[in-house]
């Protein structure tokens, strides 16, 4: 009996020791976990404190206005903007961005047309006469060569381009193997049955000056040094173009050349051999080809040249309450929009970045050619302000 009692006592002591060891081990793990978490939480708190210090702890809604019906860059930027706004809100606790589409007239009168003016506006070139009621942007932006002066007024920047589009020429491969060196040297009409004209051109829209891009797109190829002969452009039609622009055109043109809202249908029906395109028309052509319909088409774009497919962001200066904090946050949002991470997401909007990045559309017919044409120092962006 006494031996059994001794054995039980020893087992009890051993069990107690094991229990204490487990308790001590759990306590040690808890201490180590706290040691790891506290510095991390401390760093997060410090970052948040710095953030709050910069913006004065302001929280609320920042209003961003853009123009309804304006499909900049060939498509809508709304989804891209909302995605960027969501990421911005996560980084700035208590701050929200509200995107609102308003009429062109309302945006032009943003400073005096409402009791709650916007904090930021996104607009096309030429919509505003000048930078009145806009705040000079303090940051430097890594814009691609050719865009650095876009949005400047005097020595200050009042708008920054955040997305862009491009214009090229699509042609029917059955009507011509490649674009001609000089359009005005072509025969009167293609040899393709049913194709009556080499070229047609749409009328200028509210935010797209097709006629202004004509000279860049139709200019003789660089290797052609011979001066083109004097043309019979349009057989006496009044095209409303300069003599230099008319000199580039084929000798025979449709009677409503440059007057139709769209020439897309004529092209896909094989009535014309070529037409100017943006991303919008290229998307439509690609969808048509995927369905097994439409012509065998290709796209080319000149390097550089005139660009009016630009989305410009500006920060307002309307004397609002807490304006300094609001503007500081808006400056930060503008910088986010032109960051490499956000610019790469422009592919989802079928738009092109305004900073130097690896190609977004490599291998995509039409889009790749437009993108390559933008990689030139000779870009000529439309003025941000003024209707010229």
SVG drawing of the C-alpha trace seen along z (x, -y; Angstrom):
<svg xmlns="http://www.w3.org/2000/svg" viewBox="-27 -83 40 85">
<polyline fill="none" stroke="black" stroke-width="0.4" points="0.0,0.0 2.6,-2.5 4.4,-1.8 1.3,-2.6 0.7,-5.8 4.3,-6.9 3.7,-6.2 0.5,-8.2 2.2,-11.1 5.1,-11.1 2.6,-11.0 0.7,-13.9 3.8,-16.0 4.7,-15.2 1.3,-16.2 1.5,-19.5 4.9,-20.2 3.6,-19.4 0.6,-21.8 2.9,-24.6 5.2,-24.1 2.2,-24.4 1.1,-27.5 4.5,-29.1 4.9,-28.2 1.5,-29.8 2.5,-32.9 5.8,-33.1 4.0,-32.8 1.6,-35.6 4.5,-37.9 6.2,-37.2 3.0,-37.9 2.5,-41.2 6.1,-42.1 5.5,-41.6 2.2,-43.3 2.9,-46.4 5.6,-47.8 3.4,-47.2 0.4,-48.9 2.7,-51.7 4.0,-52.2 0.5,-52.2 -0.5,-54.8 2.4,-57.0 1.5,-56.9 -2.1,-57.7 -0.9,-60.6 1.2,-62.0 -1.6,-61.6 -4.0,-63.3 -1.5,-66.0 -1.1,-66.8 -4.9,-67.1 -5.8,-68.5 -7.8,-65.4 -10.4,-66.4 -13.0,-63.9 -15.9,-64.1 -16.9,-64.0 -14.8,-65.3 -16.9,-66.1 -15.5,-65.2 -17.4,-66.5 -17.1,-65.2 -19.0,-65.9 -22.0,-63.7 -22.0,-62.2 -18.3,-62.8 -16.6,-59.6 -13.0,-60.7 -10.4,-58.5 -13.0,-56.5 -14.7,-55.2 -15.9,-55.9 -13.4,-56.5 -16.0,-56.2 -15.1,-52.6 -11.4,-53.5 -12.0,-56.7 -14.2,-54.8 -11.6,-52.1 -8.9,-54.8 -11.3,-56.6 -11.9,-53.3 -8.2,-52.8 -7.8,-56.4 -10.6,-56.1 -8.9,-53.1 -5.7,-55.1 -7.5,-58.1 -9.9,-57.0 -13.1,-59.0 -12.6,-60.6 -14.9,-59.8 -14.9,-60.8 -18.2,-61.3 -18.2,-61.2 -21.0,-63.1 -21.6,-63.6 -23.0,-67.1 -23.8,-69.0 -21.0,-70.8 -22.7,-74.1 -22.8,-73.2 -19.1,-72.3 -18.2,-75.5 -20.1,-77.4 -18.8,-75.2 -17.7,-78.2 -21.0,-80.1 -23.7,-77.7 -24.2,-75.8 -24.0,-76.3 -21.8,-73.1 -19.2,-73.5 -17.0,-70.5 -13.5,-70.0 -12.2,-68.6 -13.2,-68.6 -12.4,-66.3 -12.8,-68.0 -11.7,-67.9 -9.4,-70.5 -11.0,-73.8 -14.1,-73.4 -12.9,-76.1 -11.8,-79.6 -9.2,-79.8 -8.0,-78.7 -10.4,-81.0 -11.4,-79.5 -8.8,-76.7 -5.9,-76.1 -2.4,-75.9 -1.1,-72.3 2.0,-72.2 3.3,-68.8 5.6,-67.7 4.1,-64.9 6.1,-62.3 4.3,-63.1 5.5,-61.6 7.6,-63.8 5.3,-66.0 2.7,-66.4 4.7,-68.4 3.2,-71.7 -0.4,-70.4 -2.5,-72.1 -0.1,-75.0 -1.2,-78.7 1.7,-81.0 4.3,-79.5 1.8,-77.5 0.0,-74.2 -3.7,-74.3 -4.7,-71.0 -2.9,-67.7 -3.7,-65.1 -4.6,-61.7 -5.7,-59.7 -5.5,-60.0 -6.7,-58.6 -5.3,-58.6 -6.4,-58.8 -5.2,-56.6 -6.4,-55.3 -8.1,-52.0 -8.0,-50.6 -9.5,-47.7 -6.8,-45.2 -8.8,-44.1 -8.7,-47.6 -5.1,-48.5 -2.1,-46.5 -0.9,-49.5 -1.5,-53.2 -0.4,-55.3 2.6,-57.5 0.5,-60.3 -3.3,-60.0 -3.6,-62.6 -1.7,-60.4 -4.1,-57.5 -6.6,-56.7 -10.0,-58.2 -11.5,-55.1 -10.3,-51.7 -10.6,-48.6 -12.6,-46.8 -16.2,-46.1 -18.7,-48.3 -15.9,-50.5 -16.6,-54.0 -14.1,-56.1 -10.7,-55.8 -11.5,-57.8 -14.3,-59.4 -14.1,-61.6 -16.6,-62.3 -17.6,-65.8 -16.0,-67.3 -17.7,-66.5 -18.0,-68.5 -14.8,-67.0 -13.1,-65.5 -11.7,-67.6 -11.3,-65.0 -10.5,-67.8 -7.5,-68.9 -6.0,-65.4 -6.3,-65.2 -3.0,-66.8 -1.1,-64.5 -2.7,-61.3 -2.7,-62.1 0.7,-63.7 3.1,-62.1 5.3,-59.4 8.7,-60.7 10.5,-58.7 8.6,-60.5 10.6,-63.7 8.8,-64.6 6.3,-67.4 2.8,-66.2 1.0,-67.7 -1.8,-70.2 -4.9,-68.1 -8.5,-68.4 -9.8,-67.8 -13.4,-66.9 -13.9,-68.1 -14.7,-71.7 -16.5,-70.8 -16.3,-73.4 -14.7,-71.3 -14.1,-74.1 -10.4,-73.0 -7.2,-74.9 -5.5,-74.6 -2.7,-72.6 -5.2,-70.0 -7.1,-69.7 -3.9,-69.2 -3.4,-65.9 -6.8,-64.4 -7.7,-61.9 -8.9,-63.5 -12.4,-62.1 -14.4,-62.4 -18.0,-61.7 -20.4,-64.7 -20.9,-64.8 -17.2,-64.4 -16.5,-65.7 -20.2,-66.3 -21.5,-62.9 -21.5,-62.2 -20.0,-58.8 -18.5,-57.0 -18.1,-53.6 -21.0,-52.0 -19.7,-52.9 -16.4,-51.4 -17.7,-48.0 -20.1,-47.9 -17.1,-48.2 -18.2,-51.6 -15.0,-53.3 -11.4,-52.0 -10.3,-53.9 -11.5,-56.0 -10.0,-57.7 -10.5,-55.7 -10.1,-56.1 -10.2,-53.2 -14.0,-53.2 -14.0,-52.3 -11.2,-49.8 -13.3,-48.0 -16.3,-47.9 -14.1,-46.5 -12.6,-43.9 -16.0,-42.7 -17.2,-42.6 -14.2,-40.5 -14.7,-38.1 -18.2,-37.5 -16.9,-36.6 -18.2,-39.7 -16.8,-43.0 -13.7,-43.7 -10.2,-42.5 -8.9,-45.7 -5.6,-47.1 -4.7,-50.3 -1.8,-52.7 -0.9,-55.8 1.7,-58.5 4.2,-59.1 3.3,-62.3 0.9,-64.9 -2.2,-66.5 -4.0,-65.0 -7.3,-66.3 -8.4,-63.1 -7.3,-64.1 -8.8,-63.9 -7.7,-66.8 -8.0,-66.9 -8.1,-70.3 -8.6,-71.2 -11.0,-74.1 -10.4,-77.2 -13.9,-78.4 -13.4,-79.7 -15.1,-76.7 -14.9,-75.9 -11.9,-73.7 -10.6,-74.5 -6.9,-74.0 -7.5,-70.4 -9.7,-69.6 -7.2,-70.8 -4.4,-68.9 -6.4,-65.7 -7.2,-66.5 -3.5,-67.1 -2.9,-63.6 -5.6,-62.1 -4.2,-63.8 -0.8,-62.2 -2.4,-58.8 -4.1,-59.1 -0.8,-59.6 1.0,-56.9 2.3,-53.9 -0.1,-51.5 -3.2,-53.5 -2.1,-54.3 -1.6,-50.6 -5.3,-50.1 -6.2,-52.4 -6.2,-49.2 -9.6,-48.4 -10.9,-51.7 -9.3,-51.2 -7.3,-54.4 -3.6,-55.2 -1.3,-56.3 0.0,-59.8 3.3,-58.6 6.0,-56.4 5.1,-52.7 5.7,-49.4 3.1,-48.9 -0.3,-48.1 -1.7,-46.8 1.2,-44.8 -0.1,-42.3 -3.7,-43.8 -4.4,-44.9 -5.2,-48.5 -4.6,-49.4 -0.9,-48.5 -0.5,-50.8 -2.2,-53.7 -0.1,-53.3 3.1,-53.2 2.1,-56.5 1.9,-58.2 5.5,-57.4 7.0,-60.5 8.3,-63.8 6.4,-65.5 3.0,-65.1 1.0,-68.3 -1.7,-68.3 -4.7,-70.6 -4.6,-73.6 -6.3,-72.8 -7.9,-76.3 -9.6,-78.3 -11.7,-77.1 -9.0,-77.5"/>
</svg>
